[in-house]
């Protein structure tokens, strides 16, 4: 049995071919990072900033679809939202989906 030139060339790959086989894997991870992971982290930071900026009088929409006005911001991670006249509920801050109308900060 004689070795054909094709088998002889394939056998001498060495360290260069090992690195070359990882390059597509590294490129796929980089693409996934820039297309999926990084935008999601940015979105989470923006949501946290929005939630921390809640104040009394803001009109908010919860993740459940309830629309109301913030009447009290608590320190324990909750806000009190007025849905209708004399109907107030306590809502976890992280479940606030959007802030429709921001109130201006009080001067003085």
C-alpha positions as CSV (number, residue, x, y, z in Angstrom):
1,X,0.0,0.0,0.0
2,X,1.4,3.3,-1.1
3,X,0.3,6.6,0.3
4,X,-1.3,8.8,-2.3
5,X,-0.2,12.5,-2.4
6,X,-3.6,13.5,-1.0
7,X,-3.2,11.5,2.2
8,X,0.3,12.7,2.6
9,X,-0.7,16.4,2.4
10,X,-3.6,15.9,4.8
11,X,-1.5,14.2,7.5
12,X,0.9,17.1,7.9
13,X,-1.6,19.7,9.1
14,X,0.0,20.7,12.4
15,X,-0.9,23.6,14.7
16,X,-2.0,25.9,11.9
17,X,-4.9,23.8,10.9
18,X,-6.0,23.3,14.5
19,X,-6.3,27.1,14.9
20,X,-8.0,27.4,11.5
21,X,-10.7,25.0,12.6
22,X,-11.6,27.2,15.6
23,X,-11.8,30.4,13.5
24,X,-15.4,29.8,12.3
25,X,-16.4,29.0,15.9
26,X,-14.9,32.2,17.1
27,X,-16.6,34.2,14.3
28,X,-20.0,32.7,15.1
29,X,-19.6,33.6,18.8
30,X,-18.6,37.2,17.9
31,X,-21.6,37.6,15.6
32,X,-24.0,36.2,18.2
33,X,-22.5,38.6,20.8
34,X,-23.0,41.7,18.6
35,X,-26.4,40.7,17.2
36,X,-28.1,39.1,20.3
37,X,-26.3,39.5,23.6
38,X,-25.1,43.1,23.5
39,X,-28.5,44.6,22.4
40,X,-30.3,42.6,25.1
41,X,-27.9,43.9,27.8
42,X,-28.4,47.5,26.5
43,X,-32.2,47.0,26.6
44,X,-32.0,45.8,30.2
45,X,-29.9,48.7,31.3
46,X,-32.4,51.2,29.7
47,X,-35.3,49.5,31.5
48,X,-33.5,49.6,34.8
49,X,-32.7,53.3,34.3
50,X,-36.4,54.0,33.4
51,X,-37.6,52.1,36.5
52,X,-35.2,53.9,38.8
53,X,-36.4,57.3,37.3
54,X,-40.1,56.6,38.3
55,X,-41.7,59.4,40.3
56,X,-45.0,60.4,41.6
57,X,-47.4,61.5,38.8
58,X,-45.9,59.4,36.0
59,X,-48.4,57.6,33.8
60,X,-47.2,54.0,33.4
61,X,-48.2,50.7,31.7
62,X,-47.5,47.5,33.5
63,X,-46.4,44.2,31.9
64,X,-50.0,43.0,32.4
65,X,-51.4,45.9,30.4
66,X,-52.7,48.0,33.3
67,X,-52.5,51.7,32.7
68,X,-52.3,54.0,35.8
69,X,-50.7,56.9,37.5
70,X,-47.9,56.4,40.1
71,X,-49.1,57.8,43.4
72,X,-46.2,56.6,45.6
73,X,-42.7,55.2,45.0
74,X,-41.7,52.8,47.8
75,X,-38.1,51.9,48.8
76,X,-38.8,48.1,48.8
77,X,-38.9,47.8,45.0
78,X,-42.6,48.6,44.6
79,X,-44.7,51.5,43.4
80,X,-48.3,52.3,44.2
81,X,-50.3,52.9,41.0
82,X,-53.8,54.4,40.8
83,X,-55.8,52.7,38.1
84,X,-59.1,54.6,38.7
85,X,-60.6,56.9,41.3
86,X,-59.9,55.3,44.7
87,X,-58.5,52.1,43.1
88,X,-54.8,51.8,44.0
89,X,-52.6,48.7,43.6
90,X,-49.0,47.9,44.6
91,X,-46.9,46.9,41.6
92,X,-43.3,45.6,41.5
93,X,-41.1,48.1,39.8
94,X,-39.6,45.6,37.4
95,X,-43.0,44.9,35.9
96,X,-43.5,48.4,34.7
97,X,-43.2,48.1,30.9
98,X,-43.3,51.7,29.7
99,X,-43.7,55.2,31.1
100,X,-46.2,57.1,28.9
101,X,-46.1,60.6,30.4
102,X,-43.2,61.7,32.6
103,X,-43.9,64.5,35.2
104,X,-41.4,67.3,35.5
105,X,-39.2,67.2,38.6
106,X,-40.4,69.6,41.3
107,X,-38.2,72.7,41.5
108,X,-37.1,74.1,44.8
